[in-house]
Amino acid sequence: MRKPFRSSMFALVALVMAASFALAGCGGGSNSSSSGNGKDSGGNSAATNSSQESAPKRERITLKVELFDRNNTPAGEPPITDNFMTQYIQKSFGDPNNIDVEFVTVPRAEEVDKLNVLMASGSAPDIVFTYSKPTVQNYVKSGGLTDLGPLIDQYGPNLKKVLEPSLPYGVFEGKQYVIPALRVIQAQSTTFIRKDWLDQLNLPLPQTTEEFVNAMRAFKEKDPGKTGGKVIPYSYIDVFHMMPLVNSFWKWDEITDRDLYAVPRWLQPGSKDGYRLLNQMYNEGLIDPDFALSDDFSQAFAQQVVNSIAGAGTPNTNEPVYNGYYANLKANNPDAVLEAIDPFSTPDGKHPKPVYEPIGAYIMVPKTSKNAEAAVKYLNWMADPSNILVLQNGEEGVSYEMSEDGLPLLLNTPEAQNLLYNYYDYCIILNGKYISTEDPNKNIAANAFDPDFKDFTVKSIQVGTNDGYTLPRVDIAVDAEIKYAKILEDFEKEMLAKIVTAKPDQFDKVYDQKVEEYMAMGGKAVMEGKQAAYDEFYKK
């Protein structure tokens, strides 16, 4: 009998705590599985490298790799397909192995739709990736992916070492169809507030949901940021980032692991009251009135923060630092202070919130690819710590310096920011900064890469994982989820908009109607399919 895996929502993640203490104290291509730089790292010997690189090279090939286009290239900088990172990859991996590495851009906000078109037409790059598990399961079911297990055994020693925690999540139907990126930081989202505004109003940091709402009312009424009535007390409103608030209303003693896995968020006991609060806040003018108009990956919240209009938000953990808008806020207003808080609380004082599994993007090689071997060798080269250092930190002396503890410290210069604005899209095997396979504390500490915001980063990780939970793991594909996942995800955006903006006296009617529509358009089939999959996976 399998035992359900569900991380406790009532304890701090030990790894993050260890990280805080640490911070306080502080291959190859078609003919080689090495990094091509002669260094003995990641399980490859220099002698082996020399031997392999002296062997006759095969005919030159082109390895095509998917690359997210986030439409965020700084003005005057080179295109994302021909910059420092791509040139390093070509010089250090491609040229020594007689491979041209070509990056194929896919809009981040449309990645699933675009990838589905590429896969269906047989024109997908040799290496593709997505964050959508139902999309992966669909490709597995349709026979569209290459079994990478034998190739990893032969050419992936670095991958096995670095991705040891995440690789099991890439096994479907008994085969390694996916190489899941390792998520170094499992915190998903963290709430931030303008502490300098609270200080002006002599208000403490909110510790409960009620205190948070009262602080938002004070921001609205007193306008401590002197916005001239433009203040948006609470912003970044979407389904994903509202889960900590909604979770504080869930009746956790009534929710089983099976329910947590299978029942839609809209039907969990207590959810309706959470969304009712959001509706109330909207009607009081406490949240962004235009939230429903923002596209996925919109920069609206970042602009609101930089312009001192937003008083609080719940973005991705540490996003204000790694996307640079906290630094830009400080440049505009040196007295501004963002503080990480954990305000959304249950009646018994817990702060449940979803956290990530130890996996990031699902990396795959389509069945149509003729370069699966080169693809695995490229990812194995990427997993060499010396290459990770460059792909995540750029050029020493230009974008980073090494600390006495052996950690890369990013330089706070325009050159550094312009070089690294999208580094994470090149080192696709990792989500989060990574330094060592032996010392996980260094990996966590490395994510506080900006010395100006080290304490802020540590706290954002701590509160972002406090009382965190993950869904039970079930690896059985659910046909209904494959069929309806994208439709339901898109509909949820409409649901949130209609529910939150409804007139207070219409809230119950609108909520019930939208949930009924959701269930009728596939939600019920997905729930029943997931219930059956859970029962089969954990059968006695």
C-alpha positions as CSV (number, residue, x, y, z in Angstrom):
1,M,0.0,0.0,0.0
2,R,1.4,3.4,-1.0
3,K,1.2,6.1,1.6
4,P,0.1,9.5,0.4
5,F,2.7,12.2,0.2
6,R,1.6,15.6,1.5
7,S,4.0,17.9,3.2
8,S,2.9,19.2,6.6
9,M,1.3,22.6,6.5
10,F,2.1,23.1,10.2
11,A,5.9,23.2,10.2
12,L,8.6,25.4,8.7
13,V,10.6,23.8,5.9
14,A,13.8,22.7,7.6
15,L,15.9,23.5,4.6
16,V,14.9,27.1,4.6
17,M,15.7,27.4,8.3
18,A,19.1,26.0,7.6
19,A,19.5,28.5,4.8
20,S,18.8,31.4,7.2
21,F,21.6,30.2,9.5
22,A,23.9,29.8,6.6
23,L,23.2,33.3,5.4
24,A,23.6,34.7,8.9
25,G,27.1,33.3,8.9
26,C,28.0,34.2,5.8
27,G,28.3,17.4,-21.1
28,G,29.4,17.7,-24.1
29,G,27.7,17.0,-27.5
30,S,27.7,14.2,-30.0
31,N,31.2,13.0,-29.0
32,S,31.6,14.0,-25.3
33,S,29.6,14.0,-22.1
34,S,31.9,16.5,-20.5
35,S,31.7,20.3,-20.2
36,G,34.3,20.7,-22.9
37,N,36.5,22.9,-20.6
38,G,38.8,20.2,-19.4
39,K,37.7,20.6,-15.8
40,D,37.0,17.6,-13.6
41,S,33.5,18.3,-12.3
42,G,30.1,16.8,-12.1
43,G,31.5,13.2,-12.2
44,N,33.5,13.5,-15.5
45,S,37.3,13.1,-15.5
46,A,39.6,15.4,-17.4
47,A,41.3,12.3,-18.9
48,T,38.0,11.1,-20.3
49,N,37.3,14.5,-21.7
50,S,40.6,14.6,-23.5
51,S,40.1,11.1,-24.9
52,Q,36.6,11.8,-26.2
53,E,37.4,15.2,-27.7
54,S,40.3,13.6,-29.7
55,A,38.0,11.1,-31.3
56,P,36.7,11.8,-34.8
57,K,33.8,14.2,-34.8
58,R,30.5,13.3,-36.5
59,E,28.9,15.4,-39.1
60,R,27.9,18.8,-37.7
61,I,24.3,19.0,-36.5
62,T,21.9,21.7,-35.3
63,L,20.4,21.2,-31.9
64,K,17.2,23.3,-31.5
65,V,16.3,24.4,-28.0
66,E,13.0,26.0,-26.9
67,L,13.5,29.5,-25.3
68,F,10.8,31.5,-23.5
69,D,10.3,35.0,-25.0
70,R,9.1,37.1,-22.0
71,N,9.1,40.3,-24.0
72,N,11.3,41.9,-21.4
73,T,14.6,42.6,-23.2
74,P,16.1,45.9,-21.9
75,A,16.3,48.7,-24.5
76,G,19.5,48.5,-26.5
77,E,20.4,45.0,-25.5
78,P,20.9,42.2,-28.1
79,P,18.1,39.7,-28.8
80,I,17.7,36.7,-26.5
81,T,18.8,34.3,-29.2
82,D,22.2,36.0,-29.6
83,N,23.6,37.4,-26.4
84,F,26.2,36.6,-23.8
85,M,24.4,33.4,-22.7
86,T,23.8,31.9,-26.1
87,Q,27.3,32.8,-27.2
88,Y,28.8,31.1,-24.1
89,I,26.7,28.0,-24.8
90,Q,27.8,27.9,-28.4
91,K,31.5,28.4,-27.6
92,S,31.7,26.1,-24.6
93,F,29.3,23.3,-25.7
94,G,28.5,23.7,-29.4
95,D,31.8,24.4,-31.0
96,P,33.8,21.7,-29.2
97,N,31.2,19.1,-30.1
98,N,30.5,20.1,-33.7
99,I,27.0,21.3,-32.9
100,D,25.1,24.5,-33.8
101,V,22.8,25.3,-30.9
102,E,19.8,27.2,-32.2
103,F,17.2,28.7,-29.9
104,V,13.6,28.7,-30.9
105,T,11.5,31.3,-29.1
106,V,8.0,30.7,-27.7
107,P,6.0,33.5,-26.1
108,R,5.9,32.7,-22.3
109,A,2.2,33.7,-22.0
110,E,1.2,31.3,-24.8
111,E,3.7,28.5,-24.2
112,V,1.2,25.6,-24.0
113,D,-0.7,26.6,-27.0
114,K,2.4,27.2,-29.1
115,L,4.1,24.0,-28.0
116,N,1.0,22.0,-28.8
117,V,1.0,23.4,-32.4
118,L,4.7,22.6,-32.7
119,M,4.3,19.1,-31.4
120,A,1.3,18.3,-33.5
121,S,3.0,19.5,-36.7
122,G,6.2,17.6,-36.0
123,S,8.2,20.8,-36.0
124,A,9.0,21.1,-32.3
125,P,12.6,21.8,-31.2
126,D,14.8,19.0,-30.0
127,I,14.4,20.2,-26.4
128,V,11.1,21.5,-25.3
129,F,9.7,22.2,-21.8
130,T,6.5,23.2,-20.1
131,Y,5.2,23.7,-16.5
132,S,1.9,22.0,-17.4
133,K,1.7,18.4,-16.1
134,P,-1.5,17.6,-18.1
135,T,0.3,18.7,-21.2
136,V,3.1,16.3,-20.5
137,Q,0.7,13.5,-19.8
138,N,-1.0,14.1,-23.1
139,Y,2.3,13.8,-24.9
140,V,3.1,10.6,-23.0
141,K,-0.3,9.1,-23.8
142,S,0.0,10.0,-27.5
143,G,3.5,8.5,-27.8
144,G,5.0,11.9,-28.6
145,L,8.1,11.7,-26.3
146,T,11.5,10.0,-26.3
147,D,12.3,7.6,-23.5
148,L,15.4,9.3,-22.1
149,G,16.2,6.7,-19.4
150,P,18.9,4.8,-21.4
151,L,20.5,8.1,-22.7
152,I,20.7,9.5,-19.2
153,D,22.3,6.3,-17.9
154,Q,24.9,6.6,-20.7
155,Y,25.4,10.3,-21.0
156,G,24.0,12.0,-18.0
157,P,26.1,11.5,-14.8
158,N,25.9,15.2,-14.0
159,L,22.1,15.2,-14.5
160,K,21.8,12.2,-12.1
161,K,23.8,14.0,-9.5
162,V,22.3,17.4,-9.6
163,L,18.7,16.4,-10.4
164,E,18.5,13.4,-8.0
165,P,15.5,14.8,-6.1
166,S,13.5,15.7,-9.2
167,L,14.3,12.9,-11.7
168,P,11.7,10.5,-10.2
169,Y,9.0,13.0,-11.0
170,G,9.8,12.5,-14.7
171,V,8.9,8.8,-14.8
172,F,5.6,8.1,-16.5
173,E,4.3,4.6,-17.3
174,G,7.6,3.3,-16.0
175,K,9.8,5.3,-18.4
176,Q,11.9,8.4,-18.0
177,Y,10.0,10.6,-20.6
178,V,10.8,13.8,-18.8
179,I,13.8,15.5,-17.1
180,P,12.2,17.7,-14.5
181,A,14.1,20.7,-13.5
182,L,15.2,20.9,-9.9
183,R,13.4,23.6,-7.9
184,V,15.9,24.9,-5.4
185,I,13.4,27.0,-3.6
186,Q,10.0,25.5,-3.0
187,A,8.4,28.6,-1.7
188,Q,5.7,29.7,-4.2
189,S,4.4,33.1,-3.2
190,T,5.0,35.6,-0.4
191,T,3.0,38.7,0.6
192,F,4.8,42.0,0.8
193,I,3.7,45.3,2.3
194,R,5.0,48.9,2.4
195,K,6.3,49.0,5.9
196,D,7.2,52.7,5.7
197,W,3.5,53.3,5.1
198,L,2.5,51.3,8.1
199,D,5.1,53.2,10.2
200,Q,3.6,56.5,9.1
201,L,0.2,55.3,10.3
202,N,1.7,53.8,13.5
203,L,0.3,50.4,12.5
204,P,2.1,47.1,13.2
205,L,2.9,44.4,10.6
206,P,-0.4,42.5,10.1
207,Q,-0.4,39.0,11.7
208,T,-3.9,37.9,10.8
209,T,-6.2,38.2,7.8
210,E,-8.4,40.7,9.7
211,E,-5.4,42.9,10.6
212,F,-4.3,42.8,6.9
213,V,-7.6,43.9,5.7
214,N,-7.7,46.7,8.2
215,A,-4.3,47.9,7.1
216,M,-5.5,48.0,3.5
217,R,-8.4,50.1,4.6
218,A,-6.0,52.5,6.4
219,F,-3.9,52.7,3.2
220,K,-7.1,53.6,1.2
221,E,-8.4,56.2,3.7
222,K,-5.1,57.8,4.8
223,D,-3.1,57.5,1.5
224,P,0.3,57.5,3.3
225,G,2.1,57.3,0.0
226,K,0.6,60.6,-1.1
227,T,-0.6,59.2,-4.4
228,G,-3.4,61.7,-4.8
229,G,-6.1,59.1,-4.6
230,K,-4.4,56.6,-6.9
231,V,-3.4,54.2,-4.2
232,I,-4.1,50.5,-4.8
233,P,-3.9,49.0,-1.3
234,Y,-3.7,45.3,-2.5
235,S,-2.6,44.3,-6.0
236,Y,-1.4,41.3,-8.0
237,I,-4.9,39.7,-8.0
238,D,-5.2,36.4,-9.8
239,V,-6.2,32.8,-9.0
240,F,-2.7,31.5,-8.4
241,H,-1.5,34.3,-6.1
242,M,-4.7,34.5,-4.0
243,M,-4.4,31.0,-2.7
244,P,-2.7,32.0,0.7
245,L,-5.7,34.3,1.4
246,V,-8.3,31.7,0.3
247,N,-6.5,28.9,2.2
248,S,-6.9,30.8,5.4
249,F,-10.6,30.2,5.1
250,W,-10.5,26.5,4.3
251,K,-11.8,24.1,6.9
252,W,-8.7,21.9,7.0
253,D,-10.0,19.3,9.5
254,E,-12.6,18.4,6.8
255,I,-10.2,18.0,3.9
256,T,-8.6,14.6,3.3
257,D,-5.5,14.0,1.1
258,R,-7.9,12.6,-1.5
259,D,-9.9,15.8,-1.4
260,L,-6.9,18.0,-1.6
261,Y,-5.7,16.2,-4.7
262,A,-9.1,15.8,-6.5
263,V,-11.6,18.5,-5.4
264,P,-11.4,21.8,-7.3
265,R,-10.4,24.8,-5.2
266,W,-13.8,26.4,-5.7
267,L,-15.5,23.5,-3.9
268,Q,-13.2,23.1,-0.9
269,P,-15.0,23.8,2.4
270,G,-14.5,27.4,3.3
271,S,-13.3,28.6,-0.2
272,K,-16.5,30.6,-0.8
273,D,-15.8,32.7,2.3
274,G,-12.3,33.4,1.0
275,Y,-13.6,34.7,-2.3
276,R,-16.3,36.6,-0.5
277,L,-13.6,38.6,1.3
278,L,-12.0,39.4,-2.0
279,N,-15.4,40.5,-3.3
280,Q,-15.8,42.7,-0.2
281,M,-12.3,44.2,-0.7
282,Y,-13.0,45.0,-4.3
283,N,-16.3,46.7,-3.5
284,E,-14.5,48.8,-0.8
285,G,-11.8,49.8,-3.4
286,L,-9.0,47.9,-1.6
287,I,-7.8,45.9,-4.6
288,D,-6.6,46.8,-8.1
289,P,-9.8,47.7,-9.9
290,D,-8.3,46.7,-13.3
291,F,-6.9,43.3,-12.1
292,A,-9.1,41.4,-14.6
293,L,-7.6,43.3,-17.5
294,S,-4.0,42.1,-16.8
295,D,-2.6,39.4,-19.0
296,D,-0.5,36.6,-17.6
297,F,3.0,37.7,-16.7
298,S,1.9,41.4,-16.9
299,Q,4.3,44.0,-15.5
300,A,1.5,46.0,-14.1
301,F,2.2,45.1,-10.4
302,A,5.9,45.8,-10.8
303,Q,5.1,49.3,-12.3
304,Q,2.6,49.9,-9.4
305,V,5.3,49.1,-6.9
306,V,8.0,51.2,-8.6
307,N,5.6,54.1,-8.8
308,S,4.6,53.8,-5.1
309,I,1.0,53.2,-5.9
310,A,0.7,49.6,-4.6
311,G,0.7,49.1,-0.8
312,A,0.8,45.3,-0.8
313,G,0.8,42.2,-3.0
314,T,1.4,38.5,-3.1
315,P,3.8,37.9,-6.0
316,N,6.2,35.0,-6.5
317,T,8.5,34.6,-3.5
318,N,11.4,37.1,-3.8
319,E,10.1,38.4,-7.1
320,P,10.7,42.0,-6.2
321,V,14.4,41.3,-5.9
322,Y,15.0,39.0,-8.8
323,N,12.9,41.0,-11.2
324,G,14.5,44.2,-10.0
325,Y,11.5,46.2,-9.1
326,Y,12.4,46.6,-5.4
327,A,15.7,48.1,-6.4
328,N,13.9,50.4,-8.8
329,L,11.5,51.4,-6.1
330,K,14.5,52.3,-3.8
331,A,16.0,54.3,-6.6
332,N,12.8,56.3,-6.9
333,N,12.2,56.5,-3.2
334,P,15.1,55.7,-0.9
335,D,12.8,55.7,2.2
336,A,10.5,53.0,0.8
337,V,10.6,49.7,2.6
338,L,9.0,46.4,1.5
339,E,8.5,43.8,4.2
340,A,7.7,40.2,3.8
341,I,4.7,39.2,5.9
342,D,2.6,36.1,6.6
343,P,-0.8,37.6,7.5
344,F,-3.4,35.1,6.2
345,S,-4.3,32.9,9.2
346,T,-6.7,30.2,10.1
347,P,-8.7,30.4,13.4
348,D,-6.1,28.3,15.1
349,G,-3.2,30.6,14.0
350,K,-1.8,28.6,11.1
351,H,-0.8,30.0,7.8
352,P,-1.4,27.3,5.1
353,K,-0.3,28.0,1.6
354,P,0.7,26.0,-1.4
355,V,4.4,25.3,-2.0
356,Y,6.0,23.7,-5.0
357,E,7.1,20.1,-5.4
358,P,10.9,19.9,-5.8
359,I,10.5,20.2,-9.6
360,G,10.3,23.1,-12.0
361,A,9.8,22.8,-15.8
362,Y,9.2,19.5,-17.4
363,I,12.0,19.1,-20.0
364,M,11.3,16.7,-22.9
365,V,12.7,15.5,-26.2
366,P,10.0,15.0,-28.8
367,K,9.8,11.6,-30.5
368,T,10.3,13.4,-33.8
369,S,13.8,14.6,-32.8
370,K,16.8,12.9,-34.4
371,N,19.1,14.5,-31.8
372,A,18.0,12.9,-28.5
373,E,21.6,11.9,-27.7
374,A,22.9,15.4,-28.3
375,A,20.0,16.8,-26.3
376,V,20.9,14.8,-23.2
377,K,24.6,15.6,-23.6
378,Y,23.7,19.3,-23.7
379,L,21.6,19.1,-20.6
380,N,24.4,17.1,-18.9
381,W,26.9,19.8,-19.9
382,M,24.5,22.3,-18.4
383,A,24.5,20.3,-15.1
384,D,28.3,20.8,-14.7
385,P,28.6,23.2,-11.7
386,S,31.1,25.3,-13.6
387,N,28.6,25.9,-16.4
388,I,25.8,26.5,-14.0
389,L,27.9,29.2,-12.4
390,V,28.2,31.1,-15.7
391,L,24.6,30.5,-16.9
392,Q,23.1,31.7,-13.7
393,N,25.5,34.5,-12.8
394,G,27.1,35.7,-16.1
395,E,30.7,37.0,-16.3
396,E,32.8,37.4,-13.2
397,G,33.8,41.0,-12.6
398,V,31.1,42.2,-14.9
399,S,27.9,40.8,-13.4
400,Y,29.1,39.1,-10.2
401,E,32.0,38.7,-7.8
402,M,32.8,35.6,-5.6
403,S,32.5,36.0,-1.9
404,E,34.9,34.6,0.6
405,D,32.4,31.8,1.2
406,G,32.4,30.8,-2.4
407,L,29.0,32.3,-3.3
408,P,28.4,34.5,-6.3
409,L,27.3,38.0,-5.4
410,L,25.6,39.9,-8.2
411,L,26.8,43.4,-8.9
412,N,24.3,46.2,-8.6
413,T,25.1,47.8,-12.0
414,P,23.1,48.3,-15.2
415,E,25.6,46.0,-17.0
416,A,24.9,43.2,-14.5
417,Q,21.1,43.7,-14.7
418,N,21.0,43.8,-18.5
419,L,23.1,40.7,-18.7
420,L,21.1,38.6,-16.3
421,Y,17.5,39.8,-16.8
422,N,16.4,36.3,-18.1
423,Y,19.3,34.0,-17.0
424,Y,16.8,31.4,-15.8
425,D,15.6,30.6,-19.4
426,Y,19.1,29.4,-20.4
427,C,19.8,27.2,-17.3
428,I,16.6,25.3,-17.8
429,I,17.5,22.3,-15.6
430,L,17.2,24.5,-12.5
431,N,14.6,26.8,-10.9
432,G,16.6,28.9,-8.5
433,K,20.3,29.6,-7.9
434,Y,22.4,26.5,-7.5
435,I,26.0,26.2,-6.4
436,S,26.8,22.8,-4.9
437,T,25.7,19.2,-5.1
438,E,27.2,18.6,-1.6
439,D,26.0,21.6,0.4
440,P,22.3,22.5,0.0
441,N,22.8,25.4,2.4
442,K,25.0,27.1,-0.2
443,N,22.3,26.6,-2.8
444,I,19.7,28.3,-0.6
445,A,22.1,31.0,0.4
446,A,23.0,31.7,-3.2
447,N,19.4,32.8,-3.8
448,A,20.1,35.8,-1.6
449,F,22.4,36.9,-4.3
450,D,21.9,40.6,-3.9
451,P,23.7,41.8,-0.8
452,D,21.4,44.9,-0.6
453,F,18.4,42.7,-0.1
454,K,19.8,39.6,1.6
455,D,17.7,39.8,4.7
456,F,14.6,40.6,2.6
457,T,15.2,37.4,0.6
458,V,15.8,35.2,3.6
459,K,12.6,36.3,5.2
460,S,10.6,36.0,2.0
461,I,11.7,32.4,1.7
462,Q,10.9,31.7,5.3
463,V,7.4,33.1,5.3
464,G,6.7,31.7,1.8
465,T,7.3,28.1,3.1
466,N,5.8,28.5,6.6
467,D,3.0,26.0,7.0
468,G,3.3,25.1,3.3
469,Y,1.7,22.1,1.7
470,T,2.0,20.2,-1.6
471,L,-0.6,18.1,-3.3
472,P,-0.4,14.3,-2.9
473,R,1.6,12.8,-5.7
474,V,-0.4,10.7,-8.2
475,D,1.4,9.7,-11.4
476,I,-1.6,8.1,-13.2
477,A,-2.7,10.2,-16.1
478,V,-6.3,11.4,-15.9
479,D,-7.9,11.6,-19.4
480,A,-10.4,14.2,-18.4
481,E,-7.6,16.4,-17.0
482,I,-5.7,16.1,-20.2
483,K,-8.8,17.0,-22.2
484,Y,-10.1,19.9,-20.0
485,A,-7.1,21.3,-18.1
486,K,-6.4,24.3,-20.4
487,I,-10.1,25.1,-20.9
488,L,-10.7,25.1,-17.2
489,E,-7.6,27.1,-16.4
490,D,-8.7,29.8,-18.9
491,F,-12.3,29.8,-17.5
492,E,-10.9,30.2,-13.9
493,K,-9.7,33.7,-14.9
494,E,-13.2,34.6,-15.9
495,M,-14.6,33.0,-12.8
496,L,-12.4,35.1,-10.6
497,A,-13.2,38.3,-12.4
498,K,-17.0,37.7,-12.3
499,I,-17.0,36.6,-8.6
500,V,-14.7,39.3,-7.2
501,T,-16.4,42.2,-9.1
502,A,-20.0,41.1,-8.4
503,K,-22.3,43.3,-6.4
504,P,-22.3,42.2,-2.8
505,D,-25.9,41.2,-2.9
506,Q,-25.3,39.1,-6.1
507,F,-22.1,37.4,-4.8
508,D,-23.7,34.0,-3.8
509,K,-25.7,33.8,-7.0
510,V,-22.7,34.6,-9.2
511,Y,-20.4,32.3,-7.3
512,D,-22.7,29.3,-7.4
513,Q,-23.5,29.9,-11.1
514,K,-19.8,30.1,-12.1
515,V,-18.9,27.0,-10.1
516,E,-21.8,25.1,-11.8
517,E,-20.5,26.2,-15.2
518,Y,-17.0,25.1,-14.3
519,M,-18.1,21.7,-13.2
520,A,-20.3,21.3,-16.3
521,M,-17.6,22.2,-18.7
522,G,-15.2,19.5,-17.5
523,G,-14.6,20.2,-13.8
524,K,-16.8,17.3,-12.7
525,A,-15.2,14.9,-15.1
526,V,-11.7,15.9,-13.9
527,M,-12.7,15.6,-10.2
528,E,-14.1,12.1,-10.7
529,G,-11.1,11.1,-12.8
530,K,-8.7,12.3,-10.2
531,Q,-10.6,10.6,-7.4
532,A,-10.4,7.3,-9.4
533,A,-6.7,7.8,-10.1
534,Y,-6.0,8.6,-6.4
535,D,-7.8,5.4,-5.3
536,E,-5.9,3.3,-7.9
537,F,-2.5,4.8,-7.0
538,Y,-3.0,4.4,-3.2
539,K,-5.1,1.3,-3.4
540,K,-4.8,-1.0,-0.4
